[in-house]
Structures are given as C-alpha cells and as structure tokens.
Amino acid sequence: MFAKVLVANRGEIAVRVIRALRELGIASVAVYSEPDRTSPHVRLADEAVAIGPAPAAESYLNIPRILEAARATGAGAIHPGYGFLSENAVFATACEEADLVFIGPPAEAIRRMGSKTEARALASRAGVAVVPGTAEAAATLDQARDAARLAGYPVMLKASAGGGGKGMRVVRHEHDLAAAFRDASSESAGAFGDGTLYVEKRLDNPRHIEIQVFGDRRGGLIHLGERECSIQRRHQKLIEECPSPLVAAHPRLREELGEAAVEVARAAGYVNAGTVEFLVDSTGRYYFLEMNTRLQVEHPVTELVTGQDLVHWQLRVASGLPLPLDQRDVTWRGAAIECRVYAEDPENHFFPCPGLIRRLKEPAGPGVRLDSGVAAGWNVPLDYDPLLAKLAVWGEDRGQAIGRLARALAEYDIAGIWTNLSFFSEVVADSEFRAGRLHTGFVEEFFRRRDVAASGVDGAVDVALVVAALDAIARKTNGVLAVTTGPPPSHWRQDGRARQLR
C-alpha cells in the first residue's frame, strides 16, 4: 500500500476517499481552490495545498499545480475521485511520467473508452449489441443528417468525447437537426475541447442499467452487479438503486449484463474500478451505451448490497495487489437506494442554487449512509457542480429500503438554499416509483402526473401529490429564494396553511 495519497478532487468524494485512506493508515493530502479553503475535505485531510483561484481550469483541472502539490508533500499516488481529471488520459499519463501512481485505469483504456465512437466499435467487436447509430463521428451536418435518416427519428446527438449529459440533444424531426447539431457541437467543444458528435437512435423510455466492473493488474476481472439509474434530469442521474427492480424480476439478466460488461472491459484492457452502462428497451433487449472509466457517484449502493469497500479495492489494485474476491465469491444482500442531494430548484427546471447553508441537520439511524461534503456555515460556490451529498439507505428488501429512505428524507434539513430534498420525498411516495416502473423519462412523466393530480382533473386526486404541488407554489410565491427545508410535510400545519419559511 501507499504511505501518502493526494486526492485531486473536492466535496463529498474527496471526503469519502480521505476517510478510506485513514481507515487503511494512509496519510492524505487535499488540494483546494480559494472558495474551498474552509471546506470539510480540507479540514479532514492530514495536509492541504492551495492550487489556485475558483475557476476549475486554474485549480482542479490544472495538472502542473496538482503534480507539484504531490511532489511537494511526498505523495506517492493520486486518487482523482470522479469528474475533473478522473477520465483524463493526459493526466493519467502525466502522473506516470512524474513517477506517481494514478489510482484508476491505464491511460490507454481511458482514451479508448473516452471516445464514444471507439467504445461503441469495441463493444461491437466484443459481441455486445450497441444502440443503432453512427460507427464514426459525424463531422458535418450533412453526415449527421444522413445518419439520422438511416437510424430513423427520433435520434440523439451526443458528444464523441462527452459524458454527464453535456453536448447531448434529442432531435425528433429533421427540421430541428441543424439547430441541435450547432448547439450540441458548441457545448461539447466548450466542455471537452472536442466538438465532434455522433448520432444514435433514441429508444422509447428505456431503463438505464449499469454494471460495476473491477480489474486488477494480474488479469483478474469481475463484476459486482447492477445499478438502476433510470431516474434522471437532463440526462444526469438523480436516484440509483441496487438491485434493479427489473433485474430482480428477471435474475438471468444480471448474469447476461455482467458477462457482457466484463467482455467489454476485457477488450479495453481495463484495470481498477469502472462502469459499463446499458439501455434496456421495453422488450428486455439491452444495448451498450458507454463506459465510465472511474469510480461512479453511485458506488455506495453497490457497497451496501455487496458488503465491499470499492475505494479500498481501488487502493489495493493500484498498489499491485490482486482483487480480494473471485466472481463466484461475490454475493448480493438486500436492497439499497441512493439520492443525489443537490443545491438546485426542481420547480425551476432543477436550476442550480448556490448560497450559504445556514442550518444543517443530517439523518442517521439503522441502514442510513450519508456521504456529505458540506457543513453549516459553508457557502456553496457557484463555480462547481452543486452536488452536496449522497443519501443512501439499505434494507432487507426494496420495501424496507423505501421506508428508510422516506424516514431519512423527513429528517434531513438544509436551510439557506434550495435543494431537491422535497422532490425526493415526493418521488419516494409516488406509486409508480414504489412499483418499480422506472425509465429514463420518469421525471418528466412524474411532473405531468403531479400537475394533473394538483388540478383535480380526471376524478380521483392523489392527496400527497396535491400537497406537494401546493407546497411548491407556496415556496415560489413567498418571495424568499434563499431558503429550503426538508420534505413537503415540514412546511405545512394541520390546518392546511403553509408556515413561513425561515
């Protein structure tokens, strides 16, 4: 194992990795930008190094400064977390050239799977079906138009070098293609330095299911089961769970998806933690979507169900040790669900809402895990992704997990900024969610159903959804934008009047 590791990230994932290092007796080094000077990850680490001002390009994406921080503190390895430089092949190569261990996959695997078109071609060669679309990037609008006509509308335009929903547009009709191509290409160039796009057939409300894979440097490669990530906004995940309700109903599907994911990872020469993502259509047919060459935000649900610590595994594999388990030794127990807690306003298209956290009360109790990167009195900066924490729960079965999640959300209180906690409480109470009828269009459909329920149209009214909708209206019209509390019931008295938000 390593004596000292630098964590090249911030927020809750930096806290998560630093805690794992402490458990293993490894010294930790945090890096921070000026706005993050008093952040929890800085206070938790054994050492901390300032690396620049707020803009990520001058701090968390500044490779020379991060490498210099590692050299100055005597760190022997760098853990990139997720986001920022975690899937940057140039950074992985720079670490190697500086005699630092990059705790992640080889640079070539990052490069190969970071190109969405190359990854699709690799999956096809490995015998795994891909969503119909272009084999190569569409460099011009004419090429995109030809590919879209061949695939058939609606289609998706996607950034060849992208991820996280950036550089992505849905195109339902040919007359919308030119504007979508221009906008997606521009967004992709700004986010990834590469404006090339590819065209993919849009499936009708598929399920998004991913497989956690793990490889070591000795040829060992296994999977640790699936996560369902179908509940999304702007193509970014909000709620994840393991096992998938679909897979739980069709156990053979886990085996098939696991085998397909391992084949893709093996073809990529993969080492360390990675995730192979699939779309599953209404007939149960699955298609390779992409591979994320890093630890995923939603890894806690896999840890809760398998009983394994994936960050410990990352450190073990990066130090040259073999995987601690063979495939036949991996077991799954119970069910886990995770909510990504953001500083955002779900009633305003999930618009980011940074600001000062005036009060923070976090949930606890049996089966509750909170990976948090914030504290009361801390100012959520505008400069970065507004992820505050990940609330994950475990239960003996999905029903118990849902009950625990509802309880934990009711206890969770963040005052001073808008968050999506109330939205999660509404979703957890929703009959479609409880029945496991999930798909990538779930959020849009949920809001439509809630609006219908609130209007009283079509007979019976779902009281919980009415209360939630009225609560949202009350919060929007009281003129206070810098506040939020937990779930809807905390804003209401039994006499039905909304109390003043603080």
C-alpha positions in Angstrom: 0.0 0.0 0.0 1.0 3.6 -0.3 2.3 5.8 2.5 0.6 9.0 1.3 -2.0 9.7 -1.3 -3.1 13.1 -2.8 -6.9 13.4 -3.5 -7.3 15.5 -6.6 -10.9 16.5 -6.0 -13.3 18.3 -3.7 -16.6 17.9 -2.0 -18.2 14.7 -0.8 -16.0 12.4 -3.0 -12.8 13.9 -1.5 -14.2 13.3 2.0 -15.1 9.7 1.0 -11.6 8.9 -0.3 -9.8 10.7 2.7 -11.8 8.6 5.1 -10.9 5.4 3.3 -7.2 6.4 3.4 -7.5 7.0 7.1 -9.0 3.6 7.6 -6.1 2.0 5.9 -3.5 4.1 7.8 -2.5 6.0 4.7 -1.7 9.8 5.0 -3.9 12.1 2.9 -3.3 15.3 1.1 -6.1 17.5 0.0 -6.0 20.2 -2.7 -8.3 23.2 -2.7 -9.2 26.3 -4.7 -9.7 29.6 -2.9 -13.5 29.2 -2.4 -12.9 25.8 -0.9 -10.4 26.9 1.7 -12.7 26.0 4.6 -14.4 23.0 3.0 -14.8 19.8 5.0 -12.4 17.9 2.8 -9.7 20.4 3.6 -10.2 20.2 7.3 -10.3 16.4 7.3 -7.1 15.7 5.4 -3.7 15.4 7.0 -2.3 18.0 4.8 -3.8 20.5 2.4 -2.3 22.5 -0.5 -3.9 25.6 -2.2 -3.8 25.1 -6.0 -5.4 28.3 -7.4 -8.5 30.5 -7.7 -12.1 29.5 -8.2 -12.1 28.6 -12.0 -11.6 24.9 -12.3 -9.2 25.4 -15.2 -6.9 27.3 -12.8 -7.2 24.9 -9.9 -8.8 21.4 -10.0 -8.1 21.0 -13.7 -4.6 22.5 -13.5 -2.4 19.4 -14.0 1.0 21.1 -13.3 -0.2 22.5 -10.0 -1.6 19.2 -8.8 1.5 17.3 -9.7 3.6 19.9 -7.9 1.4 19.6 -4.8 2.0 15.8 -4.9 5.8 16.3 -5.2 5.9 18.9 -2.5 4.1 16.8 0.0 5.8 13.5 -0.9 2.6 11.7 -2.0 3.2 8.5 -4.0 -0.1 8.3 -5.7 -3.1 10.4 -6.8 -6.8 9.5 -6.4 -8.8 11.6 -8.9 -12.3 10.9 -7.5 -14.9 11.5 -10.2 -15.3 14.4 -12.5 -12.5 16.9 -13.1 -9.4 14.9 -14.2 -10.7 11.4 -13.4 -11.2 10.4 -17.0 -8.4 12.4 -18.5 -5.9 10.2 -20.3 -3.4 13.1 -20.4 -3.5 13.4 -16.6 -3.0 9.7 -16.1 0.0 9.8 -18.4 1.4 12.8 -16.6 1.1 11.0 -13.3 3.1 8.1 -14.7 5.8 10.3 -16.2 6.1 12.0 -12.7 6.5 8.6 -11.1 3.2 8.9 -9.4 0.6 6.1 -9.3 -2.7 7.1 -10.9 -5.4 5.3 -8.9 -7.5 4.4 -11.9 -7.3 2.6 -15.2 -4.4 2.8 -17.7 -4.3 5.9 -19.8 -4.8 3.9 -22.9 -8.1 2.4 -21.5 -9.3 5.9 -20.6 -8.5 7.2 -24.1 -10.1 4.2 -25.8 -13.3 4.2 -23.8 -13.5 8.0 -23.6 -14.1 8.2 -27.3 -17.8 7.2 -27.5 -17.5 6.1 -31.1 -14.4 4.0 -30.4 -16.1 2.5 -27.4 -19.1 1.5 -29.4 -16.9 -0.1 -32.0 -15.0 -2.0 -29.3 -18.3 -3.3 -27.8 -19.5 -4.4 -31.2 -16.2 -6.3 -31.8 -16.7 -7.9 -28.3 -20.1 -9.2 -29.5 -22.2 -6.8 -27.4 -25.1 -5.0 -29.1 -24.9 -1.2 -29.3 -27.7 1.3 -29.9 -28.2 1.8 -33.7 -26.3 4.8 -34.9 -23.1 6.0 -36.5 -19.9 4.0 -36.3 -17.8 7.2 -36.7 -18.3 10.7 -35.5 -20.4 12.9 -37.7 -18.0 15.7 -38.6 -20.6 17.7 -40.6 -24.3 18.5 -40.5 -24.8 16.6 -43.8 -23.2 13.5 -42.3 -25.4 13.8 -39.2 -28.5 14.2 -41.5 -27.6 11.0 -43.5 -27.1 9.0 -40.2 -30.3 10.3 -38.7 -32.3 9.3 -41.8 -30.7 5.9 -41.7 -31.4 5.3 -38.0 -34.9 6.9 -38.1 -36.2 9.8 -36.0 -36.1 10.5 -33.1 -32.4 10.4 -32.6 -29.8 11.6 -30.1 -26.9 13.8 -30.9 -24.1 13.0 -28.5 -20.6 14.4 -27.9 -18.0 11.9 -29.1 -15.7 12.9 -26.1 -18.6 13.6 -23.7 -20.5 12.4 -20.7 -22.7 13.7 -18.0 -25.4 14.9 -20.4 -23.2 17.7 -21.9 -23.2 18.0 -25.7 -26.4 16.0 -26.0 -29.6 16.8 -27.8 -32.8 14.9 -28.7 -33.9 15.5 -32.3 -37.4 14.4 -33.1 -37.7 15.9 -36.6 -35.3 16.6 -39.4 -36.1 20.3 -39.4 -34.8 20.6 -35.9 -31.5 18.9 -36.7 -29.4 21.9 -37.8 -30.0 23.9 -34.7 -29.5 20.9 -32.4 -26.3 20.0 -34.2 -24.9 23.5 -33.8 -25.8 23.8 -30.1 -24.6 20.3 -29.2 -21.3 20.8 -31.0 -20.7 24.1 -29.4 -21.5 22.8 -25.9 -19.3 19.8 -26.5 -16.4 21.9 -27.6 -16.7 24.1 -24.5 -17.0 21.2 -22.1 -14.5 18.7 -23.6 -12.4 20.7 -26.1 -13.9 18.5 -28.9 -17.0 19.5 -30.8 -17.4 16.2 -32.8 -20.8 14.4 -32.4 -22.2 11.0 -33.2 -25.8 10.0 -33.9 -27.7 7.4 -32.0 -31.2 6.1 -32.3 -33.4 7.3 -29.4 -35.1 4.4 -27.6 -38.5 4.9 -26.3 -38.2 5.4 -22.5 -35.6 2.7 -21.9 -34.2 1.7 -18.5 -30.7 2.8 -17.7 -28.8 -0.1 -16.1 -25.1 -0.2 -15.4 -22.7 -2.8 -14.2 -19.8 -2.2 -11.8 -16.7 -3.9 -13.1 -13.3 -4.2 -11.4 -10.0 -5.4 -12.8 -6.5 -5.9 -11.3 -3.0 -5.8 -12.9 -2.8 -9.6 -12.8 -5.6 -10.3 -15.3 -8.4 -10.6 -12.8 -11.7 -9.0 -13.9 -15.1 -9.4 -12.3 -18.4 -7.6 -12.0 -20.2 -6.6 -8.8 -23.8 -6.5 -10.2 -26.0 -3.8 -11.5 -27.3 -0.4 -10.5 -30.5 1.0 -11.9 -30.1 4.7 -12.8 -33.2 5.4 -14.8 -34.4 8.4 -12.8 -32.6 11.3 -14.4 -32.8 15.0 -15.1 -31.0 16.5 -18.2 -29.6 13.0 -18.8 -27.9 13.1 -15.3 -28.8 10.6 -12.7 -30.7 11.5 -9.6 -31.7 8.3 -7.9 -29.9 5.0 -8.2 -30.6 1.6 -6.7 -29.3 -2.0 -6.4 -30.7 -4.4 -7.3 -32.6 -3.0 -10.3 -36.3 -3.8 -9.9 -36.2 -5.1 -13.5 -33.2 -7.4 -12.8 -34.8 -8.5 -9.5 -37.8 -9.7 -11.6 -35.5 -11.4 -14.2 -32.4 -12.7 -12.4 -30.9 -14.1 -15.5 -30.5 -10.6 -16.8 -27.8 -9.8 -14.2 -25.7 -12.7 -15.4 -26.1 -11.7 -19.0 -25.3 -8.0 -18.4 -22.4 -8.9 -16.1 -20.9 -11.2 -18.7 -21.3 -8.5 -21.4 -19.8 -5.8 -19.2 -16.7 -8.0 -18.4 -16.2 -8.7 -22.1 -16.2 -5.0 -22.9 -13.8 -4.2 -20.1 -11.5 -7.1 -21.1 -11.4 -5.8 -24.7 -10.4 -2.4 -23.3 -7.6 -3.8 -21.3 -9.3 -2.5 -18.2 -7.8 -2.2 -14.7 -9.3 -0.7 -11.5 -12.9 0.4 -11.0 -15.2 1.1 -14.0 -18.8 1.0 -15.0 -20.3 -0.4 -18.2 -23.6 1.2 -19.0 -26.6 -0.2 -20.9 -30.0 0.8 -22.1 -32.7 -1.8 -21.8 -35.8 -1.4 -24.0 -39.4 -2.5 -23.3 -38.8 -5.9 -24.8 -35.9 -6.6 -22.4 -33.2 -6.3 -25.1 -30.1 -4.4 -23.9 -27.6 -2.2 -25.7 -24.2 -1.0 -24.7 -24.3 2.7 -24.1 -20.8 3.8 -22.8 -18.2 3.0 -20.2 -17.2 5.3 -17.4 -13.5 4.8 -16.6 -13.6 5.8 -12.9 -15.4 5.3 -9.6 -19.1 6.2 -10.0 -21.0 8.7 -7.9 -23.5 6.0 -7.1 -21.0 3.4 -5.9 -22.4 3.4 -2.3 -25.4 1.3 -3.3 -23.1 -1.4 -4.6 -21.1 -1.3 -1.4 -24.2 -1.6 0.7 -25.5 -4.6 -1.1 -22.2 -6.5 -1.6 -20.6 -5.5 1.7 -17.4 -4.4 -0.1 -15.5 -1.1 0.0 -14.7 -0.1 -3.5 -12.3 2.7 -2.6 -10.3 0.1 -0.5 -10.3 -2.1 -3.6 -9.1 0.8 -5.8 -6.1 1.4 -3.5 -5.4 -2.3 -3.3 -5.4 -2.8 -7.0 -3.4 0.4 -7.7 -0.7 -0.9 -5.3 -0.3 -4.1 -7.4 -2.4 -6.5 -5.2 -5.0 -8.8 -6.7 -8.7 -8.4 -6.4 -9.9 -9.7 -3.0 -12.7 -11.8 -4.5 -13.3 -14.1 -7.5 -16.6 -13.8 -9.4 -18.1 -16.8 -7.6 -17.4 -15.2 -4.2 -19.5 -12.0 -5.0 -22.8 -12.0 -3.2 -25.7 -9.5 -3.0 -27.9 -9.0 0.0 -30.9 -6.7 0.5 -31.6 -3.5 -1.4 -30.0 -0.1 -1.5 -31.2 3.3 -2.9 -29.3 6.5 -3.3 -30.4 10.1 -3.8 -28.0 12.7 -5.1 -28.7 15.8 -2.9 -28.1 19.0 -5.0 -28.3 22.7 -4.4 -30.9 23.2 -7.1 -34.6 24.1 -7.6 -36.6 21.2 -9.1 -39.6 23.5 -9.6 -37.4 25.7 -11.9 -36.0 23.0 -14.2 -33.5 21.9 -11.5 -31.7 25.2 -11.8 -28.5 25.4 -9.6 -29.0 27.4 -6.4 -25.7 28.0 -4.6 -25.5 30.0 -1.4 -24.9 29.9 2.3 -26.0 26.9 4.3 -27.5 28.4 7.4 -28.6 25.3 9.1 -27.9 21.6 8.5 -29.5 18.6 10.2 -28.4 15.3 8.8 -30.3 12.0 9.0 -28.9 8.9 10.8 -30.0 5.6 12.2 -30.0 1.9 11.0 -29.4 1.4 7.3 -28.7 5.1 6.6 -25.4 6.3 5.0 -24.7 9.9 4.1 -21.6 10.8 2.1 -21.5 14.6 2.6 -19.1 17.3 1.6 -20.8 20.3 3.3 -21.3 21.8 6.7 -23.5 24.5 8.3 -22.0 28.0 7.7 -20.4 26.9 4.5 -21.1 28.8 1.2 -21.9 26.5 -1.7 -19.9 28.1 -4.6 -21.3 28.9 -8.0 -18.1 27.6 -9.7 -18.7 23.9 -9.4 -21.2 21.1 -9.7 -23.8 21.7 -7.0 -23.7 18.2 -5.5 -23.9 18.5 -1.7 -24.2 14.9 -0.5 -25.4 11.4 -1.4 -28.0 9.9 0.9 -28.1 6.1 0.6 -30.1 3.6 2.5 -30.1 -0.2 2.8 -32.9 -2.6 3.7 -33.6 -6.3 3.8 -35.7 -5.7 0.7 -36.8 -2.8 -1.6 -39.8 -2.1 0.5 -37.8 -1.6 3.7 -35.2 0.5 1.8 -38.0 2.8 0.6 -39.4 3.1 4.1 -36.0 4.0 5.4 -35.4 6.5 2.6 -38.7 8.2 3.3 -37.8 8.5 7.0 -34.3 9.8 6.3 -35.6 12.4 3.9 -38.1 13.6 6.6 -35.2 14.1 9.0 -32.9 15.8 6.5 -32.9 19.6 6.8 -30.8 22.1 4.9 -31.7 25.7 5.4 -30.4 28.7 3.4 -30.5 27.3 -0.1 -32.9 25.4 -2.4 -32.3 21.7 -2.5 -34.0 18.8 -4.2 -34.9 17.0 -0.9 -38.7 17.8 -1.2 -38.6 16.4 -4.7 -37.1 13.2 -3.5 -39.8 12.9 -0.8 -42.5 13.2 -3.5 -40.9 10.6 -5.7 -40.4 8.1 -2.9 -44.2 8.5 -2.1 -45.1 8.0 -5.8 -46.9 4.8 -6.7 -45.0 4.3 -10.0 -41.7 4.5 -8.2 -42.8 2.2 -5.4 -43.9 -0.3 -8.1 -40.5 -0.2 -9.7 -41.9 1.1 -13.0 -38.8 3.2 -13.9 -37.5 4.6 -17.1 -35.4 7.5 -18.4 -38.4 9.7 -18.9 -39.7 9.1 -15.4 -39.0 12.7 -14.1 -40.9 14.4 -16.9 -43.8 11.9 -16.6 -43.8 12.4 -12.8 -44.2 16.2 -13.1 -47.0 15.7 -15.6 -48.9 13.3 -13.3 -48.4 15.6 -10.4 -49.7 18.6 -12.3 -52.8 16.6 -13.3 -53.3 15.5 -9.7 -53.0 19.0 -8.4 -55.5 20.3 -10.9 -58.1 17.7 -9.9 -58.7 16.6 -13.4 -59.9 13.1 -14.2 -61.6 12.2 -11.0 -59.6 10.9 -8.0 -56.9 13.1 -6.7 -53.6 11.9 -5.1 -53.6 14.0 -1.9 -49.9 13.6 -1.4 -49.1 15.0 -4.8 -51.6 17.8 -4.4 -49.9 18.8 -1.1 -46.5 18.6 -2.7 -47.6 20.8 -5.7 -49.3 23.4 -3.5 -46.2 23.5 -1.3 -44.0 24.2 -4.3 -46.3 27.0 -5.2 -46.2 28.4 -1.7 -42.5 28.3 -1.7 -42.2 30.0 -5.1 -44.6 32.9 -4.2 -43.4 33.9 -0.8 -40.6 35.8 -2.4 -37.8 34.1 -0.4 -35.4 32.3 -2.8 -32.5 31.7 -0.4 -34.2 29.0 1.7 -35.2 25.4 1.8 -36.1 22.9 4.3 -36.7 19.2 4.0 -39.7 17.3 2.6 -43.1 18.9 2.0 -44.8 18.0 5.3 -42.4 20.2 7.3 -43.8 23.2 5.5 -47.4 22.6 6.4 -49.5 22.7 9.6 -52.5 20.5 10.1 -54.8 23.5 9.4 -53.5 23.4 5.8 -51.7 26.7 5.8 -48.1 27.0 4.8 -45.9 28.2 7.6 -43.3 30.9 6.9 -40.0 29.6 5.6 -37.0 30.9 7.5 
